[in-house]
Amino acid sequence: MEFNDFLSVDYVTSYLGSIVVIMLITQFVKELPLISKLPTKYLVFIIALVHLMIFVRPELVLEAIALTLINALLLTLTATGGYDFAVKKTVVTFDEISEPAADPDHY
């Protein structure tokens, strides 16, 4: 992707592009008055579902609708998990996953 094309249809229809777009939209709208009452994971699912319906345009058959819902769940879990990992600075050890200690140099 060249930097003179920030987002393209090809990029936002890819898996990584979908995650980026969903995370950007979520961060922008999640503090709006009516939306802030909704748990973030449900907001992300709605955004992922709308994103897939706009860019993938599933056929109105049961299999395509079910696959779109499953793909929206996959995007939701990836976007929320990626955000939790990046922002909460989760420490991954061989024994467990834990929040970092109060010492910022503790890794």
N, C-alpha and C positions, 0 to 999 in steps of 0.2 A: 504494500500500500504506500503510495507516494504521499508526502506530507501536504501537497496542495489539494488532496482529496481527503478531508478529515473523515467523513463517513460516506460510504457508498452503499448502494443496494446490495451489491455482492458481499460486502463486509457485514452488514447488519443481518443478512440472512444466514451467515455462518454461525457455528456454535459459539465461538468466542465473541463475535460481534453481537450476538443476541445477549450474551451475559453482560457485556459492557453497556449496551443500551438499556437493559433492564435495571442494572445497578444505578446508572445515571438518572433515569426517570424516577426511580424509587427515592433516591437521595433528595431529589428536587421537590417531590410532592408529599413526602411522608409527614411533614410537619404542618400541612395545610389544616385549617380548623376541623373540617368534617372528616378528613382522612386520618388525622392523628389518633382518633379513637379506635381505628381498625388495627389489629395486630399486623406487624410488618410482614410476616410470612404470607398472610392472606393477601395483603396489598401486592406483594411481589408476584404471587400466583395470578392475580387478576391482570397485572401488567404483562406478565409472560404470555398469558392466554390471548390477550388482545394483540400483542406483538406477533404471535404465531398466526393469528387469524388475518392480520393485515398482510404479512409478508409471505406466508406459506399458502394461504387461501385453500384450506382443506375442502375436499368435496363433501357434500352433505350426505354421506353414507356413514353408517354406524362405525365401521372400522376406522375411517379417517377421523371421525370425531373422537373416538376413544384414543387413537394415537396422538392426536393433538393435545388432549388432556394429559396423557402420560408425558409427552414432551414438555408441556408447561410445568408439570411437577419436577421433571429433571432440571429444567432451567431454574426453577424456584430454589430447589435444594442447592444447586451449584452457586447461584447468586448469593443466597443468604449465608451459605457456608463459607464462601470466599470472602464475604464481607466480615463475618465473625472472625475468621482467621487473620485477616489483614488489620482490622481495627482493634480488636480486643487483645492482640498480641499473645495469642495462645501459644504456650510452650509445649512442644511435643517432645516427650522423652520416650525411651524404650519401654518404660514401665507403665506410664500413664500420661494423660493429657491434663494439664493443670494451668490455672491462671498464674501469671508471674508474681513473684514475691514483691514486697514494697521496694526492695533495692533495685533501681533501674539497670544496674550492671549484672544482675542475676539472669543467666540464660541456661 
